[in-house]
Amino acid sequence: MKIITLFAILVVLMMGVVYGVMFATGDEKADMNGKIVGVCLADPQSENNTQNSILVEGVIAGNSQTNNLSIKVNNDTVILKKHGNKRENASFSDLKTGETVAVMFTGPFVDSYPPQTTAKQIVITP
């Protein structure tokens, strides 16, 4: 009985280690990888421009063509900066033209040119 209990504890510990490594390295796949080609700050005086956004040129997952996509950044968007396997919190001001990013989307796409969506997470990659 002691051996079975010990084995069960070891299995649970190993599962915790595997989950921890996956969480720490951010094994989640990006919906788009590309470069920021424009940054647009919200204008509180304008009814049309009430959210920060970035214009990203890159490849959307499952597609081999390069696309431009306008990505809204709101208060729920998580922005991270990747250094090797570590990620640290970042802010909208860290998003600069020329930066390489991996973006995870949330919500629907607006059929416009360029298409628009909202970011769930943006990771600035080296």
SEFI-134144 format. One record per residue: residue number from 0; residue in three letters; x, y, z of N, C-alpha, C in turn. Coordinates in pm, whole numbers, plus 50000, padded with zeros to 5 digits. Each point is the difference from the previous one (the first is absolute). Last residue first. Layout:
! residues N
<i: NUM	aa: ALA	n.xx: X	n.yy: Y	n.zz: Z	ca.xx: X	ca.yy: Y	ca.zz: Z	c.xx: X	c.yy: Y	c.zz: Z>
...
This chain:
! residues 126
<i: 125	aa: PRO	n.xx: 51213	n.yy: 53861	n.zz: 47069	ca.xx: 50128	ca.yy: 50054	ca.zz: 49954	c.xx: 50023	c.yy: 49980	c.zz: 49851>
<i: 124	aa: THR	n.xx: 49503	n.yy: 50067	n.zz: 50221	ca.xx: 50104	ca.yy: 49898	ca.zz: 49990	c.xx: 50129	c.yy: 50062	c.zz: 49948>
<i: 123	aa: ILE	n.xx: 49501	n.yy: 50121	n.zz: 50257	ca.xx: 50110	ca.yy: 50062	ca.zz: 49925	c.xx: 50115	c.yy: 49901	c.zz: 50000>
<i: 122	aa: VAL	n.xx: 49461	n.yy: 49912	n.zz: 50060	ca.xx: 50133	ca.yy: 49970	ca.zz: 50053	c.xx: 50102	c.yy: 50064	c.zz: 49907>
<i: 121	aa: ILE	n.xx: 49442	n.yy: 50032	n.zz: 50133	ca.xx: 50105	ca.yy: 50038	ca.zz: 49907	c.xx: 50133	c.yy: 49973	c.zz: 50068>
<i: 120	aa: GLN	n.xx: 49433	n.yy: 49861	n.zz: 50051	ca.xx: 50136	ca.yy: 50004	ca.zz: 50052	c.xx: 50095	c.yy: 50040	c.zz: 49888>
<i: 119	aa: LYS	n.xx: 49536	n.yy: 50030	n.zz: 49940	ca.xx: 49991	ca.yy: 49944	ca.zz: 50135	c.xx: 50137	c.yy: 50011	c.zz: 50065>
<i: 118	aa: ALA	n.xx: 49789	n.yy: 50312	n.zz: 49585	ca.xx: 50103	ca.yy: 49910	ca.zz: 50052	c.xx: 49965	c.yy: 49953	c.zz: 50140>
<i: 117	aa: THR	n.xx: 49675	n.yy: 50154	n.zz: 49565	ca.xx: 50053	ca.yy: 50042	ca.zz: 50129	c.xx: 50098	c.yy: 49896	c.zz: 50050>
<i: 116	aa: THR	n.xx: 49855	n.yy: 50164	n.zz: 49474	ca.xx: 49960	ca.yy: 49911	ca.zz: 50108	c.xx: 50061	c.yy: 50055	c.zz: 50128>
<i: 115	aa: GLN	n.xx: 49928	n.yy: 50115	n.zz: 49419	ca.xx: 50025	ca.yy: 50041	ca.zz: 50138	c.xx: 49954	c.yy: 49891	c.zz: 50096>
<i: 114	aa: PRO	n.xx: 50168	n.yy: 50092	n.zz: 49436	ca.xx: 49910	ca.yy: 49936	ca.zz: 50097	c.xx: 50041	c.yy: 50041	c.zz: 50142>
<i: 113	aa: PRO	n.xx: 50133	n.yy: 50357	n.zz: 49638	ca.xx: 50029	ca.yy: 49858	ca.zz: 50024	c.xx: 49899	c.yy: 49940	c.zz: 50097>
<i: 112	aa: TYR	n.xx: 49751	n.yy: 50155	n.zz: 49780	ca.xx: 50136	ca.yy: 49993	ca.zz: 49949	c.xx: 50086	c.yy: 50099	c.zz: 50076>
<i: 111	aa: SER	n.xx: 49544	n.yy: 49682	n.zz: 50131	ca.xx: 50040	ca.yy: 50132	ca.zz: 49952	c.xx: 50137	c.yy: 49985	c.zz: 49936>
<i: 110	aa: ASP	n.xx: 49644	n.yy: 49709	n.zz: 50308	ca.xx: 50029	ca.yy: 49993	ca.zz: 49857	c.xx: 50025	c.yy: 50141	c.zz: 49947>
<i: 109	aa: VAL	n.xx: 50080	n.yy: 49784	n.zz: 50499	ca.xx: 49917	ca.yy: 50098	ca.zz: 49931	c.xx: 50045	c.yy: 50000	c.zz: 49855>
<i: 108	aa: PHE	n.xx: 50028	n.yy: 49593	n.zz: 50383	ca.xx: 50071	ca.yy: 50088	ca.zz: 49906	c.xx: 49898	c.yy: 50096	c.zz: 49940>
<i: 107	aa: PRO	n.xx: 49946	n.yy: 49765	n.zz: 50507	ca.xx: 49984	ca.yy: 49985	ca.zz: 49855	c.xx: 50091	c.yy: 50094	c.zz: 49922>
<i: 106	aa: GLY	n.xx: 50136	n.yy: 49808	n.zz: 50503	ca.xx: 49890	ca.yy: 50069	ca.zz: 49934	c.xx: 50000	c.yy: 49984	c.zz: 49850>
<i: 105	aa: THR	n.xx: 50461	n.yy: 49954	n.zz: 50228	ca.xx: 49874	ca.yy: 49972	ca.zz: 50068	c.xx: 49891	c.yy: 50076	c.zz: 49925>
<i: 104	aa: PHE	n.xx: 50559	n.yy: 49819	n.zz: 49916	ca.xx: 49880	ca.yy: 50080	ca.zz: 49980	c.xx: 49888	c.yy: 49960	c.zz: 50095>
<i: 103	aa: MET	n.xx: 50570	n.yy: 49999	n.zz: 49994	ca.xx: 49887	ca.yy: 49911	ca.zz: 50016	c.xx: 49875	c.yy: 50088	c.zz: 49996>
<i: 102	aa: VAL	n.xx: 50543	n.yy: 50067	n.zz: 49820	ca.xx: 49872	ca.yy: 50050	ca.zz: 50047	c.xx: 49898	c.yy: 49887	c.zz: 50008>
<i: 101	aa: ALA	n.xx: 50561	n.yy: 50151	n.zz: 49967	ca.xx: 49911	ca.yy: 49885	ca.zz: 49985	c.xx: 49869	c.yy: 50041	c.zz: 50065>
<i: 100	aa: VAL	n.xx: 50435	n.yy: 50311	n.zz: 49785	ca.xx: 49902	ca.yy: 49961	ca.zz: 50100	c.xx: 49930	c.yy: 49870	c.zz: 49962>
<i: 99	aa: THR	n.xx: 50442	n.yy: 50384	n.zz: 49902	ca.xx: 49940	ca.yy: 49873	ca.zz: 49961	c.xx: 49908	c.yy: 49956	c.zz: 50111>
<i: 98	aa: GLU	n.xx: 50154	n.yy: 50523	n.zz: 49862	ca.xx: 50007	ca.yy: 49889	ca.zz: 50096	c.xx: 49934	c.yy: 49875	c.zz: 49941>
<i: 97	aa: GLY	n.xx: 50000	n.yy: 50433	n.zz: 49779	ca.xx: 50117	ca.yy: 49917	ca.zz: 49972	c.xx: 50014	c.yy: 49883	c.zz: 50097>
<i: 96	aa: THR	n.xx: 49735	n.yy: 50427	n.zz: 50163	ca.xx: 50012	ca.yy: 49963	ca.zz: 49860	c.xx: 50131	c.yy: 49922	c.zz: 49979>
<i: 95	aa: LYS	n.xx: 49793	n.yy: 49979	n.zz: 50489	ca.xx: 50062	ca.yy: 50099	ca.zz: 49910	c.xx: 50002	c.yy: 49946	c.zz: 49857>
<i: 94	aa: LEU	n.xx: 49812	n.yy: 49916	n.zz: 50537	ca.xx: 49972	ca.yy: 49957	ca.zz: 49863	c.xx: 50046	c.yy: 50110	c.zz: 49905>
<i: 93	aa: ASP	n.xx: 50010	n.yy: 50050	n.zz: 50476	ca.xx: 50111	ca.yy: 49916	ca.zz: 49955	c.xx: 49981	c.yy: 49951	c.zz: 49856>
<i: 92	aa: SER	n.xx: 49667	n.yy: 50254	n.zz: 50241	ca.xx: 50110	ca.yy: 50088	ca.zz: 49959	c.xx: 50123	c.yy: 49921	c.zz: 49955>
<i: 91	aa: PHE	n.xx: 49613	n.yy: 49784	n.zz: 50184	ca.xx: 49977	ca.yy: 50044	ca.zz: 49863	c.xx: 50115	c.yy: 50087	c.zz: 49950>
<i: 90	aa: SER	n.xx: 50145	n.yy: 49668	n.zz: 50378	ca.xx: 49884	ca.yy: 50088	ca.zz: 49984	c.xx: 49987	c.yy: 50041	c.zz: 49854>
<i: 89	aa: ALA	n.xx: 50213	n.yy: 49556	n.zz: 50318	ca.xx: 50032	ca.yy: 50119	ca.zz: 49921	c.xx: 49873	c.yy: 50083	c.zz: 49990>
<i: 88	aa: ASN	n.xx: 50232	n.yy: 49544	n.zz: 50295	ca.xx: 49890	ca.yy: 50089	ca.zz: 49965	c.xx: 50052	c.yy: 50121	c.zz: 49924>
<i: 87	aa: GLU	n.xx: 50267	n.yy: 49538	n.zz: 49965	ca.xx: 49973	ca.yy: 50102	ca.zz: 50102	c.xx: 49888	c.yy: 50090	c.zz: 49951>
<i: 86	aa: ARG	n.xx: 50248	n.yy: 49478	n.zz: 49914	ca.xx: 49910	ca.yy: 50105	ca.zz: 49954	c.xx: 49979	c.yy: 50097	c.zz: 50114>
<i: 85	aa: LYS	n.xx: 50379	n.yy: 49584	n.zz: 49834	ca.xx: 49931	ca.yy: 50079	ca.zz: 50100	c.xx: 49912	c.yy: 50104	c.zz: 49932>
<i: 84	aa: ASN	n.xx: 50311	n.yy: 49693	n.zz: 49784	ca.xx: 49881	ca.yy: 49929	ca.zz: 50042	c.xx: 49918	c.yy: 50077	c.zz: 50102>
<i: 83	aa: GLY	n.xx: 50297	n.yy: 50292	n.zz: 49707	ca.xx: 50031	ca.yy: 49857	ca.zz: 50009	c.xx: 49873	c.yy: 49923	c.zz: 50031>
<i: 82	aa: HIS	n.xx: 49866	n.yy: 50433	n.zz: 50039	ca.xx: 50146	ca.yy: 49999	ca.zz: 50009	c.xx: 50042	c.yy: 49855	c.zz: 50019>
<i: 81	aa: LYS	n.xx: 49525	n.yy: 50313	n.zz: 49860	ca.xx: 50069	ca.yy: 49872	ca.zz: 50015	c.xx: 50151	c.yy: 50020	c.zz: 49998>
<i: 80	aa: LYS	n.xx: 49533	n.yy: 50296	n.zz: 50138	ca.xx: 50126	ca.yy: 50009	ca.zz: 49926	c.xx: 50077	c.yy: 49872	c.zz: 50028>
<i: 79	aa: LEU	n.xx: 49440	n.yy: 50154	n.zz: 50014	ca.xx: 50119	ca.yy: 49942	ca.zz: 50061	c.xx: 50121	c.yy: 50023	c.zz: 49911>
<i: 78	aa: ILE	n.xx: 49440	n.yy: 50135	n.zz: 50100	ca.xx: 50118	ca.yy: 50032	ca.zz: 49918	c.xx: 50122	c.yy: 49952	c.zz: 50076>
<i: 77	aa: VAL	n.xx: 49428	n.yy: 49930	n.zz: 49984	ca.xx: 50123	ca.yy: 49974	ca.zz: 50074	c.xx: 50117	c.yy: 50027	c.zz: 49906>
<i: 76	aa: THR	n.xx: 49469	n.yy: 50189	n.zz: 50009	ca.xx: 50110	ca.yy: 49945	ca.zz: 49922	c.xx: 50125	c.yy: 49986	c.zz: 50089>
<i: 75	aa: ASP	n.xx: 49578	n.yy: 50208	n.zz: 50130	ca.xx: 50008	ca.yy: 49856	ca.zz: 50025	c.xx: 50116	c.yy: 49933	c.zz: 49925>
<i: 74	aa: ASN	n.xx: 49886	n.yy: 50469	n.zz: 49952	ca.xx: 50046	ca.yy: 49977	ca.zz: 50137	c.xx: 50014	c.yy: 49852	c.zz: 50034>
<i: 73	aa: ASN	n.xx: 50041	n.yy: 50113	n.zz: 49482	ca.xx: 49917	ca.yy: 50059	ca.zz: 50104	c.xx: 50056	c.yy: 49967	c.zz: 50139>
<i: 72	aa: VAL	n.xx: 50118	n.yy: 50022	n.zz: 49436	ca.xx: 50060	ca.yy: 49965	ca.zz: 50129	c.xx: 49916	c.yy: 50069	c.zz: 50107>
<i: 71	aa: LYS	n.xx: 49951	n.yy: 49840	n.zz: 49442	ca.xx: 49964	ca.yy: 50087	ca.zz: 50111	c.xx: 50062	c.yy: 49947	c.zz: 50128>
<i: 70	aa: ILE	n.xx: 50149	n.yy: 49943	n.zz: 49471	ca.xx: 49972	ca.yy: 49927	ca.zz: 50123	c.xx: 49976	c.yy: 50099	c.zz: 50113>
<i: 69	aa: SER	n.xx: 50032	n.yy: 49930	n.zz: 49428	ca.xx: 49989	ca.yy: 50102	ca.zz: 50103	c.xx: 49952	c.yy: 49930	c.zz: 50127>
<i: 68	aa: LEU	n.xx: 50277	n.yy: 49801	n.zz: 49559	ca.xx: 49887	ca.yy: 49986	ca.zz: 50090	c.xx: 50005	c.yy: 50110	c.zz: 50104>
<i: 67	aa: ASN	n.xx: 50226	n.yy: 49785	n.zz: 49499	ca.xx: 49997	ca.yy: 50111	ca.zz: 50095	c.xx: 49874	c.yy: 49985	c.zz: 50083>
<i: 66	aa: ASN	n.xx: 50292	n.yy: 49593	n.zz: 49739	ca.xx: 49883	ca.yy: 50087	ca.zz: 50009	c.xx: 50028	c.yy: 50116	c.zz: 50093>
<i: 65	aa: THR	n.xx: 50237	n.yy: 49554	n.zz: 49697	ca.xx: 50022	ca.yy: 50112	ca.zz: 50091	c.xx: 49879	c.yy: 50092	c.zz: 49993>
<i: 64	aa: GLN	n.xx: 49988	n.yy: 49456	n.zz: 49899	ca.xx: 50012	ca.yy: 50133	ca.zz: 49943	c.xx: 50024	c.yy: 50104	c.zz: 50109>
<i: 63	aa: SER	n.xx: 49911	n.yy: 49523	n.zz: 50061	ca.xx: 50139	ca.yy: 50024	ca.zz: 49964	c.xx: 50022	c.yy: 50140	c.zz: 49943>
<i: 62	aa: ASN	n.xx: 49651	n.yy: 49743	n.zz: 50378	ca.xx: 50005	ca.yy: 50070	ca.zz: 49872	c.xx: 50146	c.yy: 50029	c.zz: 49968>
<i: 61	aa: GLY	n.xx: 49849	n.yy: 49806	n.zz: 50414	ca.xx: 49924	ca.yy: 49925	ca.zz: 49901	c.xx: 49999	c.yy: 50064	c.zz: 49863>
<i: 60	aa: ALA	n.xx: 50108	n.yy: 50328	n.zz: 50390	ca.xx: 50010	ca.yy: 49854	ca.zz: 50012	c.xx: 49908	c.yy: 49932	c.zz: 49899>
<i: 59	aa: ILE	n.xx: 50190	n.yy: 50481	n.zz: 49885	ca.xx: 49898	ca.yy: 49948	ca.zz: 50089	c.xx: 50010	c.yy: 49848	c.zz: 49999>
<i: 58	aa: VAL	n.xx: 50384	n.yy: 50387	n.zz: 49889	ca.xx: 49932	ca.yy: 49880	ca.zz: 49954	c.xx: 49902	c.yy: 49954	c.zz: 50108>
<i: 57	aa: GLY	n.xx: 50174	n.yy: 50528	n.zz: 49906	ca.xx: 50054	ca.yy: 49869	ca.zz: 50030	c.xx: 49913	c.yy: 49888	c.zz: 49949>
<i: 56	aa: GLU	n.xx: 50021	n.yy: 50553	n.zz: 50155	ca.xx: 50017	ca.yy: 49932	ca.zz: 49872	c.xx: 50064	c.yy: 49866	c.zz: 50030>
<i: 55	aa: VAL	n.xx: 49699	n.yy: 50382	n.zz: 50302	ca.xx: 50101	ca.yy: 49894	ca.zz: 49992	c.xx: 50000	c.yy: 49941	c.zz: 49861>
<i: 54	aa: LEU	n.xx: 49830	n.yy: 50450	n.zz: 50314	ca.xx: 49987	ca.yy: 49940	ca.zz: 49868	c.xx: 50116	c.yy: 49902	c.zz: 49986>
<i: 53	aa: ILE	n.xx: 49729	n.yy: 50201	n.zz: 50456	ca.xx: 50124	ca.yy: 49985	ca.zz: 49925	c.xx: 49966	c.yy: 49939	c.zz: 49864>
<i: 52	aa: SER	n.xx: 49731	n.yy: 50305	n.zz: 50425	ca.xx: 50009	ca.yy: 49888	ca.zz: 49907	c.xx: 50139	c.yy: 49997	c.zz: 49937>
<i: 51	aa: ASN	n.xx: 49633	n.yy: 50243	n.zz: 50407	ca.xx: 50134	ca.yy: 49985	ca.zz: 49946	c.xx: 49999	c.yy: 49882	c.zz: 49904>
<i: 50	aa: GLN	n.xx: 49544	n.yy: 50271	n.zz: 50081	ca.xx: 50085	ca.yy: 49893	ca.zz: 50051	c.xx: 50138	c.yy: 50007	c.zz: 49939>
<i: 49	aa: THR	n.xx: 49629	n.yy: 50293	n.zz: 49884	ca.xx: 49991	ca.yy: 49995	ca.zz: 50146	c.xx: 50084	c.yy: 49889	c.zz: 50061>
<i: 48	aa: ASN	n.xx: 49862	n.yy: 50275	n.zz: 49543	ca.xx: 50128	ca.yy: 49942	ca.zz: 50039	c.xx: 50008	c.yy: 49995	c.zz: 50152>
<i: 47	aa: ASN	n.xx: 49612	n.yy: 50178	n.zz: 49768	ca.xx: 50043	ca.yy: 49892	ca.zz: 49911	c.xx: 50127	c.yy: 49931	c.zz: 50046>
<i: 46	aa: GLU	n.xx: 49794	n.yy: 50389	n.zz: 50211	ca.xx: 49908	ca.yy: 49887	ca.zz: 50015	c.xx: 50047	c.yy: 49879	c.zz: 49920>
<i: 45	aa: SER	n.xx: 50314	n.yy: 50403	n.zz: 50219	ca.xx: 49939	ca.yy: 49950	ca.zz: 49877	c.xx: 49909	c.yy: 49882	c.zz: 50029>
<i: 44	aa: GLN	n.xx: 50274	n.yy: 50225	n.zz: 50330	ca.xx: 49916	ca.yy: 50105	ca.zz: 49944	c.xx: 49923	c.yy: 49953	c.zz: 49876>
<i: 43	aa: PRO	n.xx: 50331	n.yy: 49732	n.zz: 50237	ca.xx: 49877	ca.yy: 50011	ca.zz: 50078	c.xx: 49904	c.yy: 50107	c.zz: 49947>
<i: 42	aa: ASP	n.xx: 50371	n.yy: 49686	n.zz: 49760	ca.xx: 49976	ca.yy: 50143	ca.zz: 50014	c.xx: 49867	c.yy: 50016	c.zz: 50075>
<i: 41	aa: ALA	n.xx: 50409	n.yy: 49592	n.zz: 49943	ca.xx: 49860	ca.yy: 50040	ca.zz: 50010	c.xx: 49991	c.yy: 50151	c.zz: 50017>
<i: 40	aa: LEU	n.xx: 50415	n.yy: 49771	n.zz: 49739	ca.xx: 49954	ca.yy: 50032	ca.zz: 50135	c.xx: 49854	c.yy: 50045	c.zz: 49996>
<i: 39	aa: CYS	n.xx: 50322	n.yy: 49681	n.zz: 49670	ca.xx: 49898	ca.yy: 50104	ca.zz: 50002	c.xx: 49951	c.yy: 50019	c.zz: 50143>
<i: 38	aa: VAL	n.xx: 50428	n.yy: 49776	n.zz: 49674	ca.xx: 49942	ca.yy: 50006	ca.zz: 50134	c.xx: 49904	c.yy: 50118	c.zz: 50001>
<i: 37	aa: GLY	n.xx: 50270	n.yy: 49652	n.zz: 49610	ca.xx: 49939	ca.yy: 50126	ca.zz: 50042	c.xx: 49940	c.yy: 49988	c.zz: 50139>
<i: 36	aa: VAL	n.xx: 50236	n.yy: 49650	n.zz: 49779	ca.xx: 50031	ca.yy: 50101	ca.zz: 49898	c.xx: 49935	c.yy: 50134	c.zz: 50034>
<i: 35	aa: ILE	n.xx: 50172	n.yy: 49501	n.zz: 50241	ca.xx: 49915	ca.yy: 50117	ca.zz: 50014	c.xx: 50043	c.yy: 50102	c.zz: 49895>
<i: 34	aa: LYS	n.xx: 50059	n.yy: 49461	n.zz: 49939	ca.xx: 50067	ca.yy: 50123	ca.zz: 50043	c.xx: 49897	c.yy: 50113	c.zz: 50009>
<i: 33	aa: GLY	n.xx: 49919	n.yy: 49437	n.zz: 50060	ca.xx: 50037	ca.yy: 50101	ca.zz: 49902	c.xx: 50072	c.yy: 50118	c.zz: 50063>
<i: 32	aa: ASN	n.xx: 49659	n.yy: 49525	n.zz: 50069	ca.xx: 50137	ca.yy: 50042	ca.zz: 50027	c.xx: 50037	c.yy: 50102	c.zz: 49894>
<i: 31	aa: MET	n.xx: 49518	n.yy: 49759	n.zz: 50220	ca.xx: 50071	ca.yy: 50075	ca.zz: 49897	c.xx: 50140	c.yy: 50034	c.zz: 50050>
<i: 30	aa: ASP	n.xx: 49713	n.yy: 49723	n.zz: 50251	ca.xx: 49911	ca.yy: 50007	ca.zz: 49885	c.xx: 50066	c.yy: 50075	c.zz: 49884>
<i: 29	aa: ALA	n.xx: 50261	n.yy: 49706	n.zz: 50396	ca.xx: 49954	ca.yy: 50133	ca.zz: 49960	c.xx: 49906	c.yy: 49989	c.zz: 49880>
<i: 28	aa: LYS	n.xx: 50090	n.yy: 49622	n.zz: 50400	ca.xx: 50032	ca.yy: 50039	ca.zz: 49863	c.xx: 49942	c.yy: 50137	c.zz: 49969>
<i: 27	aa: GLU	n.xx: 50172	n.yy: 49790	n.zz: 50485	ca.xx: 49881	ca.yy: 50032	ca.zz: 49923	c.xx: 50041	c.yy: 50050	c.zz: 49862>
<i: 26	aa: ASP	n.xx: 50290	n.yy: 49881	n.zz: 50383	ca.xx: 49988	ca.yy: 49909	ca.zz: 49888	c.xx: 49876	c.yy: 50025	c.zz: 49914>
<i: 25	aa: GLY	n.xx: 50295	n.yy: 50222	n.zz: 50393	ca.xx: 49895	ca.yy: 50053	ca.zz: 49913	c.xx: 49982	c.yy: 49917	c.zz: 49876>
<i: 24	aa: THR	n.xx: 50297	n.yy: 49949	n.zz: 50399	ca.xx: 50057	ca.yy: 50025	ca.zz: 49867	c.xx: 49895	c.yy: 50049	c.zz: 49902>
<i: 23	aa: ALA	n.xx: 49878	n.yy: 49893	n.zz: 50450	ca.xx: 50112	ca.yy: 50095	ca.zz: 50008	c.xx: 50057	c.yy: 50034	c.zz: 49863>
<i: 22	aa: PHE	n.xx: 49655	n.yy: 49668	n.zz: 50047	ca.xx: 49949	ca.yy: 50133	ca.zz: 50034	c.xx: 50112	c.yy: 50104	c.zz: 49996>
<i: 21	aa: MET	n.xx: 50115	n.yy: 49548	n.zz: 49932	ca.xx: 49918	ca.yy: 50047	ca.zz: 49888	c.xx: 49949	c.yy: 50141	c.zz: 50027>
<i: 20	aa: VAL	n.xx: 50232	n.yy: 49788	n.zz: 50347	ca.xx: 50091	ca.yy: 50031	ca.zz: 49889	c.xx: 49922	c.yy: 50054	c.zz: 49881>
<i: 19	aa: GLY	n.xx: 49749	n.yy: 49847	n.zz: 50368	ca.xx: 50076	ca.yy: 50120	ca.zz: 50035	c.xx: 50094	c.yy: 50043	c.zz: 49888>
<i: 18	aa: TYR	n.xx: 49764	n.yy: 49591	n.zz: 49962	ca.xx: 49910	ca.yy: 50115	ca.zz: 49985	c.xx: 50075	c.yy: 50130	c.zz: 50027>
<i: 17	aa: VAL	n.xx: 50238	n.yy: 49606	n.zz: 50077	ca.xx: 49974	ca.yy: 50015	ca.zz: 49856	c.xx: 49910	c.yy: 50120	c.zz: 49976>
<i: 16	aa: VAL	n.xx: 50079	n.yy: 49882	n.zz: 50448	ca.xx: 50122	ca.yy: 50051	ca.zz: 49938	c.xx: 49977	c.yy: 50026	c.zz: 49851>
<i: 15	aa: GLY	n.xx: 49653	n.yy: 49794	n.zz: 50242	ca.xx: 50017	ca.yy: 50139	ca.zz: 50040	c.xx: 50121	c.yy: 50064	c.zz: 49936>
<i: 14	aa: MET	n.xx: 49927	n.yy: 49540	n.zz: 49942	ca.xx: 49901	ca.yy: 50075	ca.zz: 49923	c.xx: 50010	c.yy: 50149	c.zz: 50033>
<i: 13	aa: MET	n.xx: 50268	n.yy: 49710	n.zz: 50250	ca.xx: 50049	ca.yy: 50011	ca.zz: 49861	c.xx: 49902	c.yy: 50078	c.zz: 49913>
<i: 12	aa: LEU	n.xx: 49871	n.yy: 49905	n.zz: 50444	ca.xx: 50111	ca.yy: 50095	ca.zz: 49997	c.xx: 50053	c.yy: 50019	c.zz: 49858>
<i: 11	aa: VAL	n.xx: 49672	n.yy: 49669	n.zz: 50070	ca.xx: 49942	ca.yy: 50133	ca.zz: 50017	c.xx: 50109	c.yy: 50107	c.zz: 49995>
<i: 10	aa: VAL	n.xx: 50141	n.yy: 49554	n.zz: 49994	ca.xx: 49929	ca.yy: 50031	ca.zz: 49875	c.xx: 49942	c.yy: 50141	c.zz: 50007>
<i: 9	aa: LEU	n.xx: 50202	n.yy: 49829	n.zz: 50390	ca.xx: 50099	ca.yy: 50031	ca.zz: 49897	c.xx: 49935	c.yy: 50038	c.zz: 49868>
<i: 8	aa: ILE	n.xx: 49723	n.yy: 49850	n.zz: 50351	ca.xx: 50056	ca.yy: 50131	ca.zz: 50032	c.xx: 50102	c.yy: 50042	c.zz: 49895>
<i: 7	aa: ALA	n.xx: 49823	n.yy: 49567	n.zz: 49968	ca.xx: 49897	ca.yy: 50099	ca.zz: 49968	c.xx: 50051	c.yy: 50142	c.zz: 50027>
<i: 6	aa: PHE	n.xx: 50276	n.yy: 49639	n.zz: 50127	ca.xx: 49993	ca.yy: 50010	ca.zz: 49854	c.xx: 49898	c.yy: 50106	c.zz: 49959>
<i: 5	aa: LEU	n.xx: 50029	n.yy: 49895	n.zz: 50456	ca.xx: 50121	ca.yy: 50070	ca.zz: 49957	c.xx: 50000	c.yy: 50022	c.zz: 49848>
<i: 4	aa: THR	n.xx: 49655	n.yy: 49738	n.zz: 50181	ca.xx: 49986	ca.yy: 50139	ca.zz: 50042	c.xx: 50118	c.yy: 50084	c.zz: 49954>
<i: 3	aa: ILE	n.xx: 50021	n.yy: 49538	n.zz: 49930	ca.xx: 49898	ca.yy: 50059	ca.zz: 49913	c.xx: 49981	c.yy: 50148	c.zz: 50033>
<i: 2	aa: ILE	n.xx: 50287	n.yy: 49752	n.zz: 50275	ca.xx: 50059	ca.yy: 50017	ca.zz: 49868	c.xx: 49900	c.yy: 50065	c.zz: 49904>
<i: 1	aa: LYS	n.xx: 49863	n.yy: 49881	n.zz: 50437	ca.xx: 50089	ca.yy: 50114	ca.zz: 50004	c.xx: 50060	c.yy: 50029	c.zz: 49862>
<i: 0	aa: MET	n.xx: 49733	n.yy: 49616	n.zz: 50062	ca.xx: 49919	ca.yy: 50119	ca.zz: 50000	c.xx: 50086	c.yy: 50126	c.zz: 50000>
